[in-house]
Amino acid sequence: MKSLNQKVVALTGAASGIGRALAQELAAKGAILALADVNAAGLQETVDSLPAGTRVSTHAVDVANKEQVYQWAEAVVQTHGGVDVIINNAGVASQGLIEDLNYDDFNWVFDIVFYGVLYGTKAFLPYLRQRPEGHIVNISSVNGFFPFPSNGPYNCAKHAVKALNQTLIQELRDSNIHITSVHPGGIKTNIVRNSRIVKPLSPKLSKEQAAARFEKIAGTTADQAARIIINGILKNKERLLVGKDAYVLDLLTRTFPQGFSNLVGRIMLRE
Ligand SMILES: NC(=O)c1ccc[n+]([C@@H]2O[C@H](COP(=O)([O-])OP(=O)(O)OC[C@H]3O[C@@H](n4cnc5c(N)ncnc54)[C@H](O)[C@@H]3O)[C@@H](O)[C@H]2O)c1
């Protein structure tokens, strides 16, 4: 897609972090926005931060609810006359060893991180087919190829998102639709603050302290991440790493497919 000017972009998880930054950056590029989130107050803050004159609609959507996602797709087309891009960005994480997590904890992450992306992809696909060019952007993570301990459901769900993206790339090769599989490293957002902590690896840290520590380690801001993702859309990138740490983790994982994550895991569990 060469330009996003006057393109209708549907975006989930727009109330915070990367989603909010994407909304701001897309508005600056002249896109027409259909923003979704479960957090209505946060969504309104995002809208308030957009330049005057931005064409934007907001939608209360829980991406884990299939019916709501399909109703949203229909509403976007009714409101804006069609849709060119879907960005499945909403996500959550949990903390706890697989042995300590119950199935509800596991499903909470999977329903949002994997099924939310699958519903968004399938609900919007028929409408994207009606446009000259369509684009699906599904946010995975470095944890889509590099797992670490205490992050099991997220590791598994992000691997599944990567596999979904790779399958879509093959199946839609000869269509009008491009896919971008996005793999961010650490991005300074509310992801830790919004996570479900079942049993933390560092019990001495409060959630807020853990969030502050994450923000210190994370090397990329949400604004930088949004710019990289939008450039990726404009270049029809199939696989997009976000942040220097993502490139380093990618290289080390390719070089030492099991050994590198084993080493990181040992260090984290020792801590
Ligand atoms: N921050 C990072 O370091 C990082 C790294 C790799 C990948 N990611 C991914 O980037 C995406 C954005 O996360 P972020 O870092 O901006 O986190 P964030 O917590 O700041 O934002 C996530 C947004 O998703 C929304 N959301 C959560 N559950 C939802 C649901 N069921 N339905 C609709 N919206 C829902 C939240 O309300 C929030 O607005 C996620 O998919 C995340 O997994 C983040």
The ligand as an SDF file (V2000), in Angstrom:
LIG
                    3D

 44 48  0  0  0  0  0  0  0  0999 V2000
    4.9320   -3.6130   24.9060 N   0  0  0  0  0  0  0  0  0  0  0  0
    5.7340   -4.5750   24.4440 C   0  0  0  0  0  0  0  0  0  0  0  0
    6.9000   -4.7030   24.8570 O   0  0  0  0  0  0  0  0  0  0  0  0
    5.2390   -5.5090   23.3650 C   0  0  0  0  0  0  0  0  0  0  0  0
    6.1680   -6.3720   22.7720 C   0  0  0  0  0  0  0  0  0  0  0  0
    5.7430   -7.2520   21.7940 C   0  0  0  0  0  0  0  0  0  0  0  0
    4.4130   -7.2600   21.4000 C   0  0  0  0  0  0  0  0  0  0  0  0
    3.5200   -6.4080   21.9900 N   0  0  0  0  0  0  0  0  0  0  0  0
    2.1280   -6.4680   21.5510 C   0  0  0  0  0  0  0  0  0  0  0  0
    1.7090   -5.1800   21.1320 O   0  0  0  0  0  0  0  0  0  0  0  0
    0.2840   -5.1090   21.2490 C   0  0  0  0  0  0  0  0  0  0  0  0
   -0.1020   -3.8190   21.9500 C   0  0  0  0  0  0  0  0  0  0  0  0
    0.2940   -3.9070   23.3190 O   0  0  0  0  0  0  0  0  0  0  0  0
    0.8650   -2.6650   24.1510 P   0  0  0  0  0  0  0  0  0  0  0  0
    2.2550   -2.9820   24.4700 O   0  0  0  0  0  0  0  0  0  0  0  0
    0.5210   -1.3970   23.4780 O   0  0  0  0  0  0  0  0  0  0  0  0
    0.0550   -2.8610   25.5270 O   0  0  0  0  0  0  0  0  0  0  0  0
   -1.0170   -1.9300   26.2790 P   0  0  0  0  0  0  0  0  0  0  0  0
   -1.4290   -2.7320   27.4670 O   0  0  0  0  0  0  0  0  0  0  0  0
   -0.4530   -0.5700   26.4970 O   0  0  0  0  0  0  0  0  0  0  0  0
   -2.2190   -1.8310   25.2350 O   0  0  0  0  0  0  0  0  0  0  0  0
   -3.0350   -2.9470   24.9290 C   0  0  0  0  0  0  0  0  0  0  0  0
   -4.4420   -2.4470   24.5770 C   0  0  0  0  0  0  0  0  0  0  0  0
   -5.2500   -3.6040   24.2650 O   0  0  0  0  0  0  0  0  0  0  0  0
   -6.5260   -3.4140   24.8900 C   0  0  0  0  0  0  0  0  0  0  0  0
   -7.1890   -4.6990   25.1250 N   0  0  0  0  0  0  0  0  0  0  0  0
   -6.8630   -5.6430   26.0450 C   0  0  0  0  0  0  0  0  0  0  0  0
   -7.7470   -6.6490   25.9960 N   0  0  0  0  0  0  0  0  0  0  0  0
   -8.6630   -6.3380   25.0380 C   0  0  0  0  0  0  0  0  0  0  0  0
   -9.8130   -6.9970   24.5330 C   0  0  0  0  0  0  0  0  0  0  0  0
  -10.2310   -8.1700   25.0140 N   0  0  0  0  0  0  0  0  0  0  0  0
  -10.5060   -6.3980   23.5240 N   0  0  0  0  0  0  0  0  0  0  0  0
  -10.1040   -5.1850   23.0360 C   0  0  0  0  0  0  0  0  0  0  0  0
   -9.0260   -4.5070   23.4940 N   0  0  0  0  0  0  0  0  0  0  0  0
   -8.3100   -5.0880   24.4830 C   0  0  0  0  0  0  0  0  0  0  0  0
   -6.1950   -2.7120   26.1990 C   0  0  0  0  0  0  0  0  0  0  0  0
   -7.3510   -2.0960   26.7590 O   0  0  0  0  0  0  0  0  0  0  0  0
   -5.1160   -1.7190   25.7440 C   0  0  0  0  0  0  0  0  0  0  0  0
   -5.7090   -0.5270   25.2850 O   0  0  0  0  0  0  0  0  0  0  0  0
   -0.1460   -6.3860   21.9710 C   0  0  0  0  0  0  0  0  0  0  0  0
   -0.5760   -7.3390   21.0300 O   0  0  0  0  0  0  0  0  0  0  0  0
    1.1350   -6.8420   22.6290 C   0  0  0  0  0  0  0  0  0  0  0  0
    1.1330   -8.2180   22.8930 O   0  0  0  0  0  0  0  0  0  0  0  0
    3.9120   -5.5440   22.9600 C   0  0  0  0  0  0  0  0  0  0  0  0
  1  2  1  0
  2  3  2  0
  2  4  1  0
  4  5  1  0
  4 44  2  0
  5  6  2  0
  6  7  1  0
  7  8  2  0
  8  9  1  0
  8 44  1  0
  9 10  1  0
  9 42  1  0
 10 11  1  0
 11 12  1  0
 11 40  1  0
 12 13  1  0
 13 14  1  0
 14 15  2  0
 14 16  1  0
 14 17  1  0
 17 18  1  0
 18 19  2  0
 18 20  1  0
 18 21  1  0
 21 22  1  0
 22 23  1  0
 23 24  1  0
 23 38  1  0
 24 25  1  0
 25 26  1  0
 25 36  1  0
 26 27  1  0
 26 35  1  0
 27 28  2  0
 28 29  1  0
 29 30  1  0
 29 35  2  0
 30 31  1  0
 30 32  2  0
 32 33  1  0
 33 34  2  0
 34 35  1  0
 36 37  1  0
 36 38  1  0
 38 39  1  0
 40 41  1  0
 40 42  1  0
 42 43  1  0
M  CHG  2   8   1  16  -1
M  END
$$$$
